[in-house]
C-alpha cells in the first residue's frame, strides 16, 4: 500500500450551536500534513456555516445539510456521511475536539493489510477553568477514545439507529483482532476541551480518579499536603506540551477559552 496516495475522508457531524468549535475543527482539517483528504460535513444545526466553508475547494468538501427538524440521531447522521465518503479510509472528526496537524498521518502509519481500524487509547483533556486552564492531563480508558476512530471504507459497516454509544456498537462490527489502539504517547494528537461548568468540573476531576492507582496517587498527595496538579497524569511530554500550547493559542483566537486574560 502506498500511504501517501491513499485518500482519507474526514467525517464530521455538526449538530451543535457553537460555530467557533466548528471553525476550529475545520482549521485543524486544513492544517493536516496529509494532503489526500476530503471533509464530509453532515450539518443538522441551525447556524449558517457558509462563511466557514469559503476556503475549502469544492473538490475536498462534501457538505450535506439536514433540516434541524429531521430528528435523526448521531448514528444515522454518521451513516449519511459514510454514504457520501469517497476515501479509501475514513477518520472521524469530532467538531468539539482539537486535532493535531499530524493526526491523519500518524494514524495512517497503523493502517496496513492486517489492520482495518485504529483509534487512540488516550487524549489530552483540558478544562477552561482558572485552576486548570494551563494544566491538561492525559485521559485514558480501557476502551480508548472511540471518537478518534479511523477505519477502511466498508459499505457493509453501519451505525445503529440509536442515540446511546453508537461508536462502540459500530466498532463491534469489526474483527477486533484486526484493530489497534495507539498507545498513550499519541494522546497529543487530540485535545478534548471542556467548558468549565460545575458539571464539567466534576467530570474533569472524576477522570483523575479513573483507576485504583490514580486514587492512590490522589490520597498520597492529600496526605503530603501536595496540590493535585502534582498528579502524574499532568506530567506531559515535550511533544504533548507543544500540542497543548498550539491548541490553547488557536482556541483562544476563536474565543473558545475565557480563563486566560
N, C-alpha and C positions, 0 to 999 in steps of 0.2 A: 504494500500500500504506500502510495506517495502522499505523505501527510500534507505537504504544502499545497497540494491541489485539491484537497478534499473539502467540498463546500459544507458549511455549517449553518443551520437555521437557528437563530436565537428566538425562542418562543416567549413572548411577554403578554400576560393578561393584565389589562388595565381596568380595574373595577373601582378604584378609589377616587377621591376628590382632591388629591394633592398633586397638581401638575408639577410642583417642584421636584417631587420624587421621580415622576415620570421623566422629567428633563434630565435628572442625574443618571437614571438608567440608560437613557439614550446617549448621553455624553460618554458613559462607560463603554457602550457599544461602539461608538465612533472611535474611541481611543484604543480599541483592541489591536494588538500586533498581528493577529490572524487576519489575513486580507480576504480570504474566500469565505464570505459570510453574507447573510441576509437577516433582516429584522422582521419578524412576523408579529404584529401587534393585533390583539383582539380587544377591542375597546367597548366596554359596556357602561362606561361612566357618562356623566353629563357635561363634562368640561370639553371645550373646543381645543383639540390638540394640534390643530393645523400649524400654529407658529413653531411648535417644537419639531415638526417634521420637514421643515423647509430645506434643511441642509442635507437631507438624505436623498440620494438619487433614486428615481423610480425603479431602477434595476436591483436595488438592495433593500427595498421596503415593500412589504405587503401589509396593508392597513385594512383591517376588517372591522367595520363599525357596526355595533349591535345596539339596538334600542335599549335604553335603560328599563323599559317596561317588559323586555324579554327576560323572564325570570330563569335563565339558565344558570346552573351552578358552576363552580370553578372547573370541575371535571369536564363538563360539557363544553365550556368555553375553550379549554385546552384541546379537546378533540377537534374543534373547529380549526384551531391553529395547526394541529397535526395534518389536517386535510389540505392545508394550503402550503405547508413547508415543502421546499424543493431540495433541501440539502441532504447529503448522504448521512449526515449526523444532525442531531437536534440537541440543543443545550437550553435548559430552562433558565429564564432571565427574569427573576422577580423584580418588579418595579420598586419595591421597598428597599432593595439591597444596593450596596455599592460593590462594583465588580472591578477587580484589578485588571490593568491593561493586558496582562499575560494570562488571564483566566482561561480563555479558549485554548491558547497554545499549550498551557500546562496540562489541561485535562486531555487534550488530544494525544499527548505522549503516552497515555494509558490505553488508548483505543487501538486495538490490533485485531488480528483474526481470531484471537482467543477471548477477547473482551467485547461484550455487546453494550455494556453500560458502566459508568463510573460516577462517583459523587464524592463530596468532601466529608470526612469524618468529623471535621471541626471548622468553625468560623471564628472571626473576631466579633465579640458582642460589645456594643457601645450604648451608653445612655446619655442623653442630653440633660445632664443634671450637674450643678456646680461641683459636687463632690467627685463625680466620676467622668466629667467631660473630657479630661485628658488621660483617662485610665480605662481603656477597653481590656477585656480579658479573653482568653481562648476558651470558647464554649464547645464542648464535645458531648456526644451521647453515643450509646451503643449502636443505634441505627444510623447515626450520622445526620447530615443535613440533606434531606431528600430534595429540597428546593434547589440544590445545586446539580441536579441530575443531568448527565449527558448520555445519550444513547444512539444507537443506529436508528435510522428512519425505517420503521417496520409498520406497514399498514395494518397488520393484524393485532397490534398492541393498542388498546384503547383505555381511556379513563372511565371509571364508574360514574354513573349518573347520580352522584350524591355529594353532599357538602363535606362530610367528615372524612378526613385523611385520604383524599383521592390520590395523593402522590404515593403513599405507602401501598395502596391497593394496586396502582399501576405498576409499581416496581415488582410486586409479587407475580406479575405475569411473565417475568423473565427467569431464565435458569440462573440461580444465584451463583453457581459455580463458574459462570461466565461474566460475573460482575466484579468490580473492585472499588474499594474505598481508598481515597488518598489519605495519607497519614496526617497527623496534626501540623506538620511543617507547612502544609498547604492552606492552613487556616487564613493566611494573609490574603488569599485570593478573593474572599468575600467579607465585607463588614456589614453586619446586621445592626441597624440603628434603632434605638427605642427613644420615644419622645420625652420621657421623664415624668409621666403622671404617677400617681400613687400606685396604681396597678402595675405600671411598667417597673417601678422601683422594686416592688415585691417579686416580680418575675426575674428581674436582673439579679437580685440577691439570692433568689432560690437557685439560680444556676451555679452559684458558688458552693451550694450545699448538695450538689448533684450526686455525690458518692460518699461512702463512709470515709474515704481518705480525705476528701475535701472538708467534711465535717470535722474530722480530727484536726486538720490544719486550723480551722476557724477557732476551735476550742483551745488549741495551743496558743494561738495569737492573743486570744482574750486573756488567757492565764498569764501571759507575759506582758500584758498591757500594750500590745502592739496594734497598730492600725490594720484594718482588714485589707488595705491596699498592699500589705506585705504578703498577701496570699500568693503562692507560686503561680497561679493562673494569670496574674497580672504581669508576670515577667515575660516580656515579648522579645523575640529575636530581633536583630537589627533589621532584617527584611520586613518583619511584621510591623515594626515601629515605623519604617518608611511608608509602608502601605497605609497605616492608620493616619499618618500625617497628611498624606495625599487625600484620603477620604475626608478628613477634617477640613482641609482647605476647600475642596470642591463643594462639600455640603454647606459650609458657611457661605460660600459665594452664591449659593442658590437660596439662601435664607432658611436652611433646614436645621441649623444649630443656633440656639439662642443663649446658651450658658457661657459663651466666651465673649468678653467685651471687645 
